[in-house]
């Protein structure tokens, strides 16, 4: 359900950006036709053409960013789902930096001495659920 909402939002942003890009490309084509026909001068053409190309470039960057975020969101959701399905196995196979994040789901503070946990403070919200 959550993933579907995220996916739909990303698709919508992508469609809007692609539509804007298509409109700008059409304007650019008309501008090129106008300079060929001689209805606008070369200076106005260059100014508008540069402006339109800059906007198209910005939209291309935005579209790429949306696609990158979609891939990142997919990877994050896969990790969270794997974590909720089998916490122990996911933790064992996770990279070190991710293991630290996983521990933050359960512990407020861990004190380690000589590679052994000496003191563990569980999160208050977790303690309330356990009780």
C-alpha positions as a printed NumPy array, in Angstrom:
array([[  0.   ,   0.   ,   0.   ],
       [  2.714,   2.491,   1.011],
       [  4.919,   1.442,  -1.872],
       [  2.046,   1.92 ,  -4.335],
       [  1.501,   5.495,  -3.118],
       [  5.2  ,   6.298,  -3.418],
       [  5.391,   4.723,  -6.854],
       [  2.293,   6.598,  -8.06 ],
       [  3.677,   9.92 ,  -6.785],
       [  6.993,   9.33 ,  -8.565],
       [  5.223,   8.345, -11.788],
       [  3.105,  11.501, -11.586],
       [  6.162,  13.72 , -11.105],
       [  7.872,  11.979, -13.995],
       [  4.822,  12.386, -16.286],
       [  4.515,  16.084, -15.428],
       [  8.207,  16.65 , -16.131],
       [  8.045,  14.747, -19.42 ],
       [  4.992,  16.772, -20.487],
       [  6.787,  20.03 , -19.685],
       [  9.806,  18.812, -21.646],
       [  7.648,  17.954, -24.665],
       [  6.028,  21.408, -24.568],
       [  9.455,  23.067, -24.44 ],
       [ 10.759,  20.936, -27.31 ],
       [  7.723,  21.954, -29.383],
       [  8.386,  25.623, -28.59 ],
       [ 12.023,  25.158, -29.583],
       [ 11.01 ,  23.559, -32.883],
       [  8.61 ,  26.437, -33.629],
       [ 11.343,  28.911, -32.772],
       [ 13.712,  27.172, -35.181],
       [ 11.022,  27.276, -37.884],
       [ 10.497,  30.99 , -37.197],
       [ 14.181,  31.799, -37.696],
       [ 14.226,  29.784, -40.92 ],
       [ 11.131,  31.641, -42.159],
       [ 12.713,  34.941, -41.148],
       [  9.892,  35.977, -38.788],
       [ 12.344,  36.593, -35.929],
       [ 15.879,  37.935, -36.001],
       [ 18.972,  35.931, -35.156],
       [ 19.591,  37.703, -31.825],
       [ 16.082,  36.964, -30.49 ],
       [ 16.41 ,  33.397, -31.73 ],
       [ 19.681,  32.826, -29.891],
       [ 18.354,  34.325, -26.661],
       [ 15.118,  32.286, -26.673],
       [ 16.84 ,  29.128, -27.931],
       [ 19.369,  29.256, -25.08 ],
       [ 16.588,  29.873, -22.551],
       [ 14.532,  26.931, -23.82 ],
       [ 17.55 ,  24.619, -23.951],
       [ 18.429,  25.539, -20.359],
       [ 14.89 ,  24.688, -19.244],
       [ 15.019,  21.376, -21.127],
       [ 18.359,  20.575, -19.521],
       [ 16.943,  21.346, -16.061],
       [ 13.975,  19.073, -16.742],
       [ 16.297,  16.289, -17.911],
       [ 18.196,  16.628, -14.628],
       [ 14.932,  16.562, -12.68 ],
       [ 13.743,  13.447, -14.519],
       [ 17.077,  11.74 , -13.792],
       [ 16.801,  12.721, -10.121],
       [ 13.252,  11.301,  -9.939],
       [ 14.457,   8.011, -11.433],
       [ 17.399,   7.871,  -9.006],
       [ 15.066,   8.543,  -6.061],
       [ 12.721,   5.826,  -7.28 ],
       [ 15.587,   3.327,  -7.332],
       [ 16.729,   4.471,  -3.886],
       [ 13.185,   4.166,  -2.516],
       [ 12.857,   0.652,  -3.949],
       [ 16.141,  -0.423,  -2.337],
       [ 15.168,   1.121,   0.995],
       [ 11.74 ,  -0.522,   1.   ],
       [ 13.295,  -3.896,   0.11 ],
       [ 15.703,  -3.562,   3.04 ],
       [ 12.944,  -2.601,   5.469],
       [ 10.737,  -5.477,   4.297],
       [ 13.619,  -7.941,   4.619],
       [ 14.31 ,  -6.578,   8.09 ],
       [ 10.709,  -7.013,   9.234],
       [ 10.429, -10.515,   7.798],
       [ 13.535, -11.949,   9.418],
       [ 15.311,  -9.509,  11.692],
       [ 18.097, -11.861,  12.765],
       [ 19.148, -13.013,   9.293],
       [ 18.884,  -9.525,   7.824],
       [ 21.033,  -8.137,  10.628],
       [ 23.681, -10.848,  10.158],
       [ 23.955, -10.211,   6.396],
       [ 23.836,  -6.399,   6.591],
       [ 26.909,  -4.2  ,   6.112],
       [ 28.392,  -2.704,   9.267],
       [ 26.917,   0.797,   8.824],
       [ 23.434,  -0.694,   8.406],
       [ 23.81 ,  -2.887,  11.48 ],
       [ 24.275,   0.258,  13.55 ],
       [ 21.012,   1.65 ,  12.175],
       [ 19.207,  -1.616,  12.9  ],
       [ 20.365,  -1.507,  16.517],
       [ 18.833,   1.962,  16.859],
       [ 15.408,   0.393,  16.32 ],
       [ 15.727,  -1.302,  19.691],
       [ 18.392,   0.389,  21.792],
       [ 18.776,   3.93 ,  23.006],
       [ 22.333,   3.3  ,  24.153],
       [ 24.82 ,   0.433,  24.015],
       [ 28.048,   0.478,  26.003],
       [ 30.745,  -1.832,  24.648],
       [ 33.977,  -2.768,  26.395],
       [ 36.482,  -5.28 ,  25.03 ],
       [ 34.036,  -6.205,  22.24 ],
       [ 31.355,  -7.152,  24.782],
       [ 28.135,  -5.279,  25.57 ],
       [ 28.399,  -4.054,  29.146],
       [ 25.223,  -1.976,  29.347],
       [ 22.155,  -1.788,  27.12 ],
       [ 19.381,   0.803,  27.356],
       [ 16.29 ,  -0.215,  25.431],
       [ 14.137,   2.411,  23.752],
       [ 11.281,   3.564,  25.973],
       [  8.703,   2.914,  23.251],
       [  9.957,  -0.673,  22.951],
       [  9.787,  -1.195,  26.712],
       [  6.188,   0.045,  26.776],
       [  5.234,  -2.427,  24.059],
       [  6.954,  -5.296,  25.859],
       [  5.217,  -4.571,  29.153]])
